């Protein structure tokens, strides 16, 4: 079992340029939606304009080589779709990195054992029906931080549900489901200054609970257990036990 992976510094937020083929002309669904930290917005392909057998693509040009070991795409494809990156230092890039699709999650991931250093990252995504509209909600291109230890086991995971109850004049009640959200609590005991420093860096980069990020509980055996989350209120609790010794509690909630 791998230690928890933390993916928070997303290079896809600020590339030199993004060039797409067969994207929609509607700017409400343009490339600015690919890494805007909002799962409710999305980039959309124009399926009507796509010739049969042509796969829509999005080219990220970072201007110079960047280090990457993690690729994540949140989308609406099911198992019949296809998704992969072509990556290299020339345009068009030639290296192929597939992203498996598990329809029940809507999230595809590829964790590389060895980081790559390249300039161009070209995402290909395709469904099987021309009537389907492919939606890309978030793209992550970057590196992951992994703490040298995992939290105390078992860590706490709970599910938060929200409903609205209405009652008519005749007393009839109706219950409407608003959302269901996963929440996690991780406890790390007696960690050193270096590990605490990395945790603090992540929270600072995310401006506390302001900015969401990705994390994966086990990148070796459970890649699809990758979630888009943010720190809860008071999401990092710290107690200094002694010099170079800290107790930490991290609280996260799933982004919807």
N, C-alpha and C positions, 0 to 999 in steps of 0.2 A: 504493500500500500504506500502510495506517495503521500508526502505532506501536502497540506492545503496550498493551492496556487492562488496568487493575487495578481490580477491584471487591471491596472488602473491608469497607466500612462499610454494613451491611445494615439499612435502616430497618424491614424486615419482622420483625426480631427483637424490636422493642419498640414496636408501635403503641399508640395509645390503646385500641383494641378490635379484635377480629376477630369478624365475624358470618358464619356459613355457612348455606347452605340445602341440605338433603338430605345433610348429613354423617352419618357413622356415629355411633351412640350409644356406641360402644366408645371410651373415652378413650385407649386405647393407640394409636389412629389418629386422634386429634383434631387441632385446629388448632395445638396446641403442638408438632406435628411439622413444621410448614410451614417453619420457619427455625431448626432446632435443630443445624445443622452436622453432620448425620448422614445420609448417603445410604441407610443401611440401615433407617431409620425412615421413615414416610410418613403423610400424611393420606389418608383413604379416603372416597369417597362411598358412600352406601347406594343402589345402583342399583335395588334392589327397590322402594323407596318413590318412585322418580321416575316421574311420569306421562309417557307418551309425548310426545316433543317438548319436554320441559322440560330445561333445561341447569342443572346444579348450579353454584353460585357461592360465592365467598368475598369478603367485603367487609373491606378494611383501612381503618380510620379513624385518621388520625394526629393528630386533634384540631385541627390547623392546617395550613396549606400547607407542603409540603416540596418541595425541589428534587430532581428525578429526571431522569436521562438514560439509564438502563439498566434493563431489565426482563428477568429470567431465570427460567425455570421448568424444573426437572428432573422428569420424569414418565414414565409408561409408555404414552402414546398413540402410535399410528402415524399414517401420513399420512392415514388416513380420519377422524381425529379433528379437533376444532375447539378452538382456544384463543385467547383475547383478553382484554384488560383494557378495562373502562369506567372512565374517569378524569374527575374534575371536582371542583368545590368545593361541589356540592349532592348530596344523596342522594335518589334514585339518580343517579349520575353519567351523563353522556351522551356524552362523547368516547370514540371507539373506537380501540384500538391492537391490531392483530392480532399474534400470535406464530406465525410459520411453524413447522411440525412436520416434522422429518426423522427418520423412525423409527429409523434406524441409530444415532442419537446419544442419543435420549431427553432432549435438552436443547433448549428453545426460547428464542430471544433476540430482543430488539428494542432496538437502539441508536438513540437519537434524536439528530439533528443539533443541535437546540436544546433545552436543558433545559426541562422544564415545571414549573410550580409549582401543586400542587393538594393537596387534603386527602384525597379519597376515591379508593381504587384497588380496583376490583372485578374479580376474576379469574373468568372463565368457562372451564370445561374439560369436554369431552364426547367420548366415543367414539361408535361407531356401533351397537354391540350392547348391548342392555339386560342381557345376561348378563356383560358385562365390568365389572370393578371399576376405576374410575379412581383412580390413585395419584399424589399429588403429593409428591415427595420433598424438594424444596427450592424456596423462592421467594426471589428477590433483587429488592428495590426500592431503588434508590439511584443514586449517581453513580459515575463511573469516573475514575480518575487516569490520565493518559497522559504518560509522560516525553517531553521534547523530542527525544530521540534513541532509536533502536533499538539493541539490542546488536550486537556484532560478528557479521558473517555469515561462515561458517555457524555458528549456535549448535548446541549439542550436544543431541540428543534420543536417548534410549535406552529400551528396554522391559525391565522386570524381571519375570521369571516365577518363581513358587514352586511346587514340587511335593512330594508325599510319596511315597516309595517303600516299599512293604511286601513282605516275602518270606515265603512259607509254609514249613512244615516240609519240604516236598518241593522247595523251591528255586524255586517259581513267583513271579515278581515282578509287582507291579501298581503302576502309576504314577497318582497322583491329582493333578489340577491344582487348586491352591489359588487362585491369582489371577495376573493380569497387570496391571502398572502402568506407566504412562508416567512418565518422569523427564526434566527439562530442566535445562540449565546455560546461563546467559546471562552474557556478559562485556561490561562497559561500561568503556571506557578513557578516562581524562582527562576525567571529568565534573566539573562545578562543585559548589560547596557546596549550592546550591538543589536540584539534582537528587538529590544524595546525601541531603539532608535529607528529601526525599519518600520515598525508598527506606527510610530508617531509620524514618520515621513508619509506613509500612505494616507493617514487621516488628514494631515496638513495639505497634501496634494488635492484631496477631495473636498477641501474647505469644510471639514467637519461632515455634516450630513447633506451638504449642498449638492455634491456631484456623485452620481452613481458610477459603479465599476463592476467588473466581472470577477467571480471567484469560482474555483473548482475544488470540491472536497477531495477527490482522488483522481489525478490526471492519468494514472496508470491503468486502473481497473474500472473507473466510472467516469469517463470523459463527458458523458451526457449529463452528469450532475454538475453542470456549469450554469451559474445563475447571474443575472444582472441585479445588483443589490446596491444599497446605500447604508451608511452608518445610521443606526437609530439615534434618537436623542440621547445624549450622554453615551454615545456608542463605544467609547474607549475609556474604561475606568482603570485607574493606575494607583497602585500602592507600592511605595518603596520600602522594602523589608530591611535592607541594609545596603551598604555600598556594593554596586554591581549586582543587585538582586531585586527583582521586581515581580509583583503579582499583577496580572493584567486580565481584564474581562472585555471581550469584544462583542458587541451586539449589532446584528445586521437585520435588515428587512428587505424582502424582495421588491424590486421595482416592477410596477405594473404598467 
